[in-house]
Amino acid sequence: MARTDRTARIAASVARSAGAPELVDTLTALEGSALSSLLLEVFRARAARVSPADLLHAAERAVHQPSSADARLLNRFDAAAFGAAAGFEARDLAPVAPLGACAALAGVHPNNVLGALRGAEVLGDPTVPLALEAALRRRDREARRGPPLRLCASARLLRLQPVDAPGFTPHFRLFSLVTAGRDVGEHRFETDALTDHVLVWLRLASTLQRQGFRFRRIEVEISDLEAISALLRAQGVDEDEIRSVAAAHRVGAADAVLAERGVELPSVVDDPRAALGAAHAQLPEEVALRLDRVRERVFPVIAAAYPAVVLRLDLSRLEGLGYYRGLALRIRFHGPAGMLPVADGGVTTWTQALLSDRKERLFVSAIGTELLCKLYRPLG
C-alpha cells in the first residue's frame, strides 16, 4: 500500500508541475485507442532521444539482464516437466496478457506488473492466461458438461515488486498447471485436481533427482485457506492485516504478527477433528467436510505412490489468504539452499468470475523452474 501511495503522490506532483492537476483523471478517461495513440507518440519521441551510451547503461539493470541459469539446464527441466505432466495439454503462452489480467483475476497490484501499450501487459503470472484459455474453451455450455480441461505451460514472467530474497530476480521461469472443470459434488473436483497436481510435481521431482538435481527430503503441505480464515476469525485476528504482510516470497513474515498476539495455528494435523478440538465446531460445515475428504482421498493416494515423501495437513499457512479459495498445496525441497518452497497452488474462483457460473472450478499450481535450476542444479 505504501508503494501505491507513493506512486500516486508522484503522479499528482507531476500533474501539478505540468499545470494540469487533473491530468491523471483526464488520461484515464480517454478511450483505449486514443490513449494508446497519445502514448505511442510520447514513447516514439523518447526513443528517438536514446543514445548507444544510454542503452549500455540501461542494459545493466537486472530487469534487462539474461537469466543466470544455464539455458540448457532450463530446457532439460522443461523436458522433464512436460513428461511428468503428460496428462495435461501443453501450451506455449504469448509474452503478453490483456491489460489488467493479473489485477482482475489474481489480485496482483498493477504496479508489480509491467503494463504495455495497446491494451496489454507483460506476462506476470502464467496461470492467468491458462485460466483465460480454459474459460474461452468452456464458454459453451456443452463444453462445460465435458471432462475437466488440463493445461500446462513453461513461461518466463516479469514481476516488478522489490524482492530481497536470495535466488529471486525480476524475471524468472515457472512451469504451471491448470485444471478447469465443474463442481460435481462432495468436493470431488477439488480433491481430484489437488491429487493430480501433487503427483505431477512428485513425478517431476523423481526425474530431476535421477538427473542429479541436489535435493533430498521432500515435504508436501496441504492446506485449506478457508479453514485457516475461520480459525483466525475465531481468535479475533484481522485477516486483512495478515494478507498485507504475507507473500509467497516472504514465507513466515505473517507469523510474527500472530506471535505478537499469542495466536497459534496447527501446522501438523493428523486428524482435524481431534487436533482442533472445540475450534473444529467453528468451521463452516462444508470446510470441515472438505478436510475430512482430503484425509480420506488425497493422502492415501500420494502416500502409496511416494512413501518417502513427508505429507502433512497444515492449518498454519498464511500465504495465499484471499488468493486461494479453499484447498492449497505447497511443496518444499531440502537441498544445498536449505528447505525452500518450490511449488505452490490451490483453488481459485477465476473461471467462476470469467464465465459468471458459480459451478465452475479451477485449480492452479506452479513450480519454480528458475529457482531449482539455480539453487539445486547438478554439479559438473
N, C-alpha and C positions, 0 to 999 in steps of 0.2 A: 504493500500500500504506500509506503514511504517513497518508493521509486516512482510510483504512479503520480503522487502528489508533486514530486519534484519535476517530472516531465510536464505536468500541467502548468506549473508556475513558470517554467522556462518558456513554454509556448505563449503564455499570456504576456510575458515580458517582451518577447519578440514582436508580438502583435502590436503592443503599445508603442514600441520603438519605431515600428513601421507606420505609425499614425492610423492604424486600423484595429482598434481594440476588439472588434467583433470578427476579426479575420478567421479564427478557427471555426466559429459557427457558420460564417459565410461559406467557407470551403466545404465544410461538412454537408451543407445543404445543397451543394451542386449535384447535378446528375452525374452518374459514374463516368459517362463518356466525356463530359465537359471537364471534370476534374482530371481525368487521365490526359486529355489533350494539354491542359494547363501544365501539369507536372512533367509531361514528356518534353515540353519546350524548356522548362526550367532545367531539367537534367541534361538536355542536349546542350544548353548554354554552359552548364557547369562542366560537362565532359570535355567541351572544346577548350577549356582552360587548363586541363590536366597535362602536365609535362611528364616526360620519362622519369625524371627525378622524383616527381610526386608518386608515380606508380611504384617505383622501387621502395620508397618509404612506406607506402600503404601495404605493400606485399609482406612486410614484416609482421603485420598484425596476425594474431592467432586465427582469426576467423578466415583469413585468406591462405593460410598455410596448409599444405597437404597433410594428410594423416601421417603420424609417425609409425603406425603399424605397417608391417610388411604386406604389400598388396597381394602377394602370392598366398600368404597365410590367411588373409581375409577371404580369398577365393576358395581355399581349402575348407575354411569354416562354412562358407555358404553351401558348398557341395555337400558337406556332412549334414547341414541343417535341412536342406531340401530333401535329402534322403530320409532323415528322421521324420519329416512331415509329408511323407509320400501320400497320405490320405487327404492332403489339402491341395487345392488348386493353386499353382504358383503364378504370381502376377509380378510384372515389372512396373513399378509405380512411376508416375510423372514426377518431375522435380518440384512441381508447384501444386498447391491445392487452392480451392476457391478462397478468396479473401474472407477472413473471419471464421474459417472452418474449425481451427483449434480452439478459438474462444467460444464459439457456439456449442460445440459438442463436448470438448474435453475440459473446458473452463480455464484454458491457458491464457494468461493475460496477453493482449496484443503486443505489449512492449517486449515480450520474450520471444516473439516470432518475427521474422523479417518480412514485413509487408512489401509487396511489389506493386507495380502499376498494372492497369488493365484487369482489375478485379482478382488478383492472385496474391498468394503468399508463399514464400519458400517453405518446403516441407518441414513441418515441426513435429509431427507425430505420425508415423506410418500407419497406425491403426485407424486414424481418421479417414484417409482416402479409401482404405479397405472397407470401412463401415459404410462410406458413401456408395461404393460399388455394390456392396451387399444390398443396400436399400434400393438402389436403382434396379437391381435384378429381382428384387422381391416386391416391387411396386404392384405387380399384377397379383390379384387375389389368388389366382390358381397357383402361381409360383409359391405363395406363402403356405399353401397346403402341402407343398412338397417337402422333401427331406431337408435337413439343415444344410446350409451353404458354408463350406470351409475354404478359406483363402489364406495364403501365406505370401510373404514378400521380404526381400532383403533391401534395405534402403539406407542411404546416408541422409541425415536430417541436421537441421541447424536450430539451436536454441541460444537465445541471447541473454538469459539471466546470468548474473555473476555467480560463478561457482569456484570455490577454492579447494574442493575435494580432490585428492590425488587421483590421477587417471582420467578425470573428466575434462573434456575440451568442448569448445563451442559447437563443432560439428563432429558427428560420430555415426557409426553404422549400427543398426539394430536389425534383428530378424524377428518378424512379427507374425502372429497367428490371429485369425478372426473366425469365429463360428457364429453364424446368424441363423436363427430358427424361430420356432413357435412354442409358446407355452403349451405343454401337453399335460400339465397337472403333476402334483406330487413332487415338484422341483426336479423332474426328470431331466429337462433340458440342462439346467444349471449343473447338476451333478455329473451328467454325461460329458458336457463340454469341459468341465474342470478336470475330470479324469483324463480326457483326451489330450488336453494341453499339457498336463503334467507328464504324461507318458512320452509325448514328443520331446520335451526338454530332457527327460532322463535318457531316452534313446540317443539324443544328440550328445549328452554328457558321456555316455558309454563309448560312442565313436571317437570323441575327442580324446578321451583317456587312452584309447588304443593308439592314437596318433601321437601320443607323447605330451599332450597338454598336462600341466602340472597342478592338478587338484586331487585331493584325496576324499575326505569326508564330504558328503552332500546332504544338505538338510532341506526338506520341503515343509514349508509352513502354510497351512490352510487357515484362513480367517473368514469371519463374517462381519463386514463393516457395520451392518445394521444392528447386529448383536452388540458390537462394541459401542455404538452410539447409544443404545439403550442402557448399557452399563454405566456410561459416562453421565447420562442424564440422571440416572438413579442416585449418583453420588454428587449431584449438583455442579457438574463441570460444564462450562460453556464450550460447546463443540466448535463454535466459530473461532474461539481463541486457539484451540488445538490445531485447527486447519491452517491458521495463519503462520504457524511455525513448523508444521510437519510437511516434509517434502521428501521425494524419493532420493535426492542427493544429500539430504540431511537426516539420514536414518538415526533415530534416537533423540533428535532435537526436542520433540514434544514431550519426551519422558521427563525432562527436567521440570516442566510445568506441572505435571502430575505429582512428581516427588515433592515439590514445594507445598502441595496441598495435602500430602499424605494419602493420595489416591493410588490404589493398586489395582491392576488388571491381571488376570491369569494368563501366563504365557505358555504353559504346558497343560493341556486339558485332555485327560483320558476319557472322562465321562462328564459331559456338560452339566447334567442334572446334579451329579454328586459334587463336582468342583465348584459350581456357582452357588449351591445351597439355596437360600431364600431368594437370592438375586435371580435365579432361574425363573421364578414365577413372575418377575417383572419384564421378562422378554415377551415381545409380541408372539402369539401362538404360532404364526407362520414361520417366524425366525427360529423358535425352539424346535419345531419340526424339521426345519432345514438342517440344523446342526445334527440332529439325530440321523438324518438321511446321509449326511456326509460320512459319519462314522460307519454306517451300515453298508453304503455302496462304494464310496470312493477309496477309503483306507484299505479295505481288503484287496482290491484290485492292484493298487500301487505296491502294497507290501508283498504281494505274491510275485509280482514281476521284478521288483528290485528290493529284495530283503535287506540289503546292506545300507539302504538309504534311511536316514533319520527322518521320520514322518511324525508331524505333530499338529494338533489343532491349537492355534494361537489366538487368544482373545485379548491380546495386549497391543496389537498392531495399531498404530495411529496414522501412518502414512496412507493416503488414499481416501480418508474420510470425505464424503461428498463427491468423490470421483467415481469410486466403485459403489454399486448399489446392491450389496449382498456379499456373495462368496468372492474371495480373492485368494490368490496364490503368491507365494514368494519363495524363490529357491536360492540357497546360498551354497557357494563352493568354498572349501577350505584349501588354501594353497600358499604359495610364496607371499602373496599380498594379504594373507590373513583370511578370515571368513567374511566374504563380501556377498551382498545380494546381487545376483547377476540376471535373474529372470523375475518378472513381475506381471501380474494380470488380474482380471476379475470381470464381474458382470457390470455392464453399463446400460443406460437407457437410451443410447443414441438412436438406434433404429426405431424405437418406440416414438421418439420425437420426430424423426425424419418421415415416418410413414403414418403418423397420427394413429397409432394402433397399440394399445396397451398390452396386447397379447404377444407382441414381438419381443424376442430375447436376443441378446448379443453378449458373447464372451470374448474378450480380447486379452492378448498377452504378448510379451516381447522379451528377448534376451539380448544382453549387451555384447554384441559381436566385438566391438572395438575394445571394450574393457577386457574381455577374455583373451583376445589376441595380443594385448599389450602386457597384461599382468600375469597371465597363466601360460604363456606361449611355451612351446617345446624348446629345449636347449639345443644348440647346434644348428 
